[in-house]
Amino acid sequence: MVPVVRAGAALAALGSLLALVLGVSRTTLAMARDGHLPRTLAAIHPRHRVPHHAEIAVGVTVALLASAVDLRGAIGFSSFAVLVYYAVANASAWTLRVDEGRPPRAVPVVGLLGCLLLAATLPTASVLSGAAVLALGAAVWVIRRPHREA
């Protein structure tokens, strides 16, 4: 059964990777529209209505990372980033008003705490590298923000 389990794990990993690439490309599109990334990444294909520049950029980035770094480290870093992303989404859900379709208050609290707990249990290198990238991104955002509002 070992080959069957390995094949199933490989297929599951590929499906998860595809979902992440498509999700990250949509996030890239949104960030480009808001001016946080180059505007060319916000291009929508006229026929297929997909963010093709963002998808190509994300795909190339993933391919380069997969060929250049230890995949276990990349998976850990990706897991940390996704958990932080979902933690932010849960924190945002907390701020919704009842008339905006807010879930019961316990749902975003449990989601936020669960994401933070899972992120904290990842390998230390993944947490530290993920936190460093987030800190760098936050610093760039803070530095650029006054210039954007002026």
C-alpha positions in Angstrom: 0.0 0.0 0.0 3.0 2.3 0.3 3.0 3.3 -3.4 -0.7 3.9 -3.3 -0.4 6.2 -0.3 2.5 8.0 -1.8 0.6 8.6 -5.1 -2.4 9.8 -3.1 -0.2 12.2 -1.1 1.4 13.5 -4.3 -2.0 14.1 -5.9 -3.3 15.8 -2.8 -0.2 18.0 -2.6 -0.5 19.0 -6.2 -4.2 19.9 -5.8 -3.4 22.0 -2.7 -0.6 23.7 -4.6 -2.9 24.5 -7.5 -5.5 26.0 -5.1 -2.8 28.1 -3.4 -1.3 29.3 -6.6 -4.8 30.4 -7.8 -5.6 32.0 -4.5 -2.3 33.8 -4.2 -2.7 35.1 -7.8 -6.1 36.6 -6.8 -4.5 38.2 -3.8 -1.7 39.5 -6.0 -4.4 41.0 -8.3 -6.1 42.8 -5.4 -2.8 44.1 -4.1 -1.8 45.4 -7.6 -5.2 47.1 -7.9 -4.6 48.8 -4.6 -1.1 49.9 -5.7 0.8 47.7 -3.3 2.3 45.7 -6.2 3.1 46.8 -9.8 -0.1 47.7 -11.6 0.7 45.3 -14.5 -0.2 42.4 -12.2 -3.8 43.7 -12.1 -4.3 42.9 -15.8 -7.3 40.8 -16.6 -7.3 38.6 -19.7 -9.9 40.0 -22.1 -11.2 36.6 -23.2 -10.8 34.3 -20.2 -11.4 37.0 -17.5 -8.5 35.8 -15.3 -5.6 37.8 -13.8 -3.1 36.3 -16.2 -0.2 38.5 -15.4 -0.6 37.7 -11.7 -1.0 34.0 -12.4 2.2 33.9 -14.5 4.2 35.8 -11.9 3.0 33.6 -9.1 3.6 30.4 -11.1 7.2 31.5 -12.1 7.9 32.4 -8.4 6.7 29.0 -7.2 8.7 27.2 -9.9 11.8 29.2 -9.0 11.4 28.5 -5.3 10.6 24.8 -5.8 13.8 24.4 -7.9 16.0 26.5 -5.6 15.1 25.8 -2.0 14.4 22.9 0.3 10.8 22.0 -0.3 10.2 21.2 3.4 11.2 24.7 4.3 9.1 26.2 1.5 6.1 24.2 2.7 6.6 25.3 6.3 6.9 28.9 5.2 3.8 28.6 3.0 1.9 27.0 5.9 2.8 29.9 8.2 1.8 32.5 5.6 -1.6 30.8 4.9 -2.3 30.5 8.7 -1.5 34.2 9.2 -3.7 35.0 6.2 -6.6 33.1 7.7 -5.9 34.6 11.1 -6.3 38.1 9.6 -9.5 37.0 7.9 -10.9 35.8 11.3 -9.8 39.0 12.9 -11.6 40.9 10.1 -14.8 38.8 10.7 -14.7 40.0 14.3 -15.1 43.6 13.1 -18.3 42.9 11.0 -21.6 44.4 12.2 -24.6 42.2 12.6 -26.3 43.7 9.6 -23.2 42.8 7.5 -23.7 39.1 8.1 -21.4 38.7 11.1 -21.1 35.2 12.3 -21.5 34.5 16.1 -18.6 36.1 17.9 -17.2 32.7 19.0 -16.5 31.7 15.4 -13.8 34.3 14.5 -12.3 34.0 18.0 -11.9 30.2 17.7 -10.7 30.6 14.1 -8.1 33.2 15.1 -6.8 31.3 18.1 -6.7 28.1 16.1 -4.7 29.7 13.3 -2.2 31.2 15.8 -1.9 28.0 17.7 -1.2 26.0 14.5 1.2 28.6 13.3 3.1 28.4 16.6 3.5 24.7 16.3 5.3 24.9 12.9 9.0 24.4 12.7 10.9 27.3 14.3 12.7 28.1 11.0 9.3 28.4 9.2 7.9 30.7 11.9 11.0 32.9 12.1 11.3 33.2 8.3 7.6 33.9 7.9 7.6 36.5 10.7 10.6 38.2 9.1 8.9 38.4 5.7 5.8 39.8 7.3 7.8 42.3 9.3 9.6 43.4 6.1 6.3 43.7 4.2 4.9 45.8 7.1 7.9 48.0 7.1 7.7 48.6 3.4 4.0 49.4 3.7 4.6 51.9 6.6 7.4 53.6 4.7 5.4 53.9 1.5 2.1 54.8 3.1 2.8 58.6 3.6 3.9 58.9 0.0 0.7 57.2 -1.3 -1.6 59.5 0.7 0.2 62.7 -0.3 
